[in-house]
Amino acid sequence: MHKVIILGGGPVGLSAAICLAQQGVESLVIEKHPTTTNHPKARGVNGRSMELFRSWGLEDQMKQYQMPREAYRFTWIEDLQGKEFTRVQATVDYSPYSPTENAIIAQDDVERELFKNAQCNPLIDLRFNTEMVHATQDDEKVTFEILNKDTNQKETLSARYLIAADGANSSVREIFNVEMEGMDNLGVFCNIYCEMNLDKYVEHRPSAGFMFTRPDVRGAFLLSKKGHRRWLVGVRLDEEQNLTEEVFTDDFCVDYVKKIINDPEVDVRLINKAFWTMAALIAKQYRIDRVFLAGDAAHRLPPTGGFGMNTGIQDVHNLAWKLALVLNNQADESLLDTYFTERVQIAKTNTSWSISNAKRFETIFVALAKNDLITFEEALKDQAHHINNILLDLGFVYGSEYQTEKRYQPSAEVGARAPHCWLQKKNVRISSLDLYNNQFVLVCHPDAHTWQDQFSQFPCKIVTIGEQGDYVDTNHNFLEAYGISKQGAVLVRPDGHVAWRSTDENGDLASFSWLSSS
Ligand SMILES: Cc1cc2nc3c(=O)[nH]c(=O)nc-3n(C[C@H](O)[C@H](O)[C@H](O)COP(=O)(O)OP(=O)(O)OC[C@H]3O[C@@H](n4cnc5c(N)ncnc54)[C@H](O)[C@@H]3O)c2cc1C
């Protein structure tokens, strides 16, 4: 019997396998397609996801695909040859808060790098071109029927746990009757992925995206992919304008692309197209005994927030260490319930943030239709604030409310992502975040003897920071950033979130029952 089977070899399924491997847990990934995607849906990789890629040793590989930073903006324009209104900058300085930063990397590139990494990992078994056709579970296991599409052979497999990262139309969600709540249709779109040389229109104003305002193409967008002269054009279907699914033949797609460029001569090579429905839906439960929903299977976020893939990757980062502790008999099964309670709150916040941006788009298009340029420009300013929000990216706190309108302030309160500080050991500089990966870590000043003694009983690593400590606190900001005195201590979970903190020597460990019982 397998320990964990992961259904879906998209960004979330592959991340789940890597996260489990980081915890020493073997997994099998089942994916129905023969390869990772060839369609770049997501491109906004947020700072927290880049931090996770860094902890998996993938930061540099991912960065080779990122767009140059001067292109991190969205240009509002009539058409590619028409009047330009404004450029909404999408750059924000992460350096005070993180050893890395957000990046614009197309989803197909992200998936390919995750796949390459997973493929080299002896703890990960990848079975592509294999479809899960049925699943059941009992008290001990989940049982699957899978179809190998190369051989057309069916096989039955079982695992102690299933992570269903099988996307927005999750069949696992259906099999186990999990309901979703929210809005199921905020518009249907066609993504047209094509290759074309637009240098003469864009070279002088590199932009991650162009948003079109000319009435007959209003709402269409053109998203660029680094280095390939490849572009993704998005069009909202609209019966009134005779833009229905049937109309989008390959020829129509090519003509539509020429229309937004306003150049009938441009050579457009269609690579593929995809229809998708914008929704804002969250599953009522993420756990059905031994089955866990993750990524789009658990929540469908409007892409207007740029959070879908990021939220999914962070879901499985939250789940993997919990599964590892339970599989290793170091924690009780009830720990697995915290996956839903912690992650659903983040999905809700990210969903409402994304809906608010979808509404902002509506405001923009209504204002344009009325030629109300004041409202149009105000809404765009507001959009810059939306895009450049570090708080939603790094500031989410498990188990407590946080104000999305506030400025991000790093904090080591319980549930928060432990803050980044630069640390030094001999000639090696690391981020405090590099300490948190596959085990609990107690961080404290070398003088915090009480906690070092107490925690020597726990299955955790103790790291002292300060003069004479394991690491020198390069910028002398560790104690302040972590909100502790020289006698205090912070226990950080394997996912980098704070499990426990005592500001001085007088804290108590009672809140900590599941780990102390292990
Ligand atoms: C236009 C657009 C722009 C976006 N921009 C962003 C962005 O900037 N940032 C962001 O974070 N997100 C963005 N998103 C959202 C992002 O694309 C999704 O959230 C992401 O793909 C979800 O990943 P996933 O692994 O959960 O699901 P998927 O990517 O859908 O992967 C699921 C996988 O499961 C496989 N599968 C399904 N059923 C079975 C089965 N029975 N057997 C075997 N395999 C199966 C599928 O083949 C698929 O490969 C955007 C989406 C769109 C449409």
The ligand as an ORCA input file, in Angstrom:
! r2SCAN-3c Opt
* xyz 0 1
  C      -6.272     33.122    -17.339
  C      -5.803     32.596    -16.002
  C      -4.837     33.296    -15.307
  C      -4.402     32.833    -14.063
  N      -3.456     33.546    -13.396
  C      -3.029     33.133    -12.190
  C      -1.975     33.825    -11.516
  O      -1.444     34.823    -11.987
  N      -1.561     33.333    -10.311
  C      -2.116     32.221     -9.759
  O      -1.698     31.828     -8.651
  N      -3.092     31.529    -10.381
  C      -3.565     31.953    -11.581
  N      -4.513     31.235    -12.250
  C      -5.071     30.015    -11.630
  C      -4.188     28.783    -11.860
  O      -4.023     28.545    -13.223
  C      -4.831     27.570    -11.180
  O      -5.181     27.951     -9.868
  C      -3.881     26.365    -11.146
  O      -3.762     25.753    -12.406
  C      -4.416     25.299    -10.171
  O      -3.511     24.235    -10.112
  P      -4.003     22.758     -9.705
  O      -2.766     21.932     -9.726
  O      -4.840     22.839     -8.487
  O      -5.001     22.338    -10.869
  P      -4.704     22.084    -12.414
  O      -3.645     23.000    -12.904
  O      -6.021     22.146    -13.084
  O      -4.135     20.602    -12.453
  C      -4.973     19.497    -12.189
  C      -4.380     18.295    -12.875
  O      -5.129     17.134    -12.519
  C      -5.238     16.304    -13.660
  N      -6.403     15.422    -13.489
  C      -7.699     15.791    -13.335
  N      -8.483     14.714    -13.201
  C      -7.673     13.622    -13.268
  C      -7.901     12.217    -13.204
  N      -9.126     11.702    -13.029
  N      -6.841     11.382    -13.322
  C      -5.580     11.882    -13.490
  N      -5.322     13.202    -13.562
  C      -6.351     14.068    -13.450
  C      -5.390     17.302    -14.799
  O      -5.061     16.718    -16.041
  C      -4.444     18.413    -14.393
  O      -3.153     18.249    -14.935
  C      -4.967     31.654    -13.512
  C      -5.942     30.945    -14.212
  C      -6.376     31.413    -15.451
  C      -7.426     30.642    -16.174
*
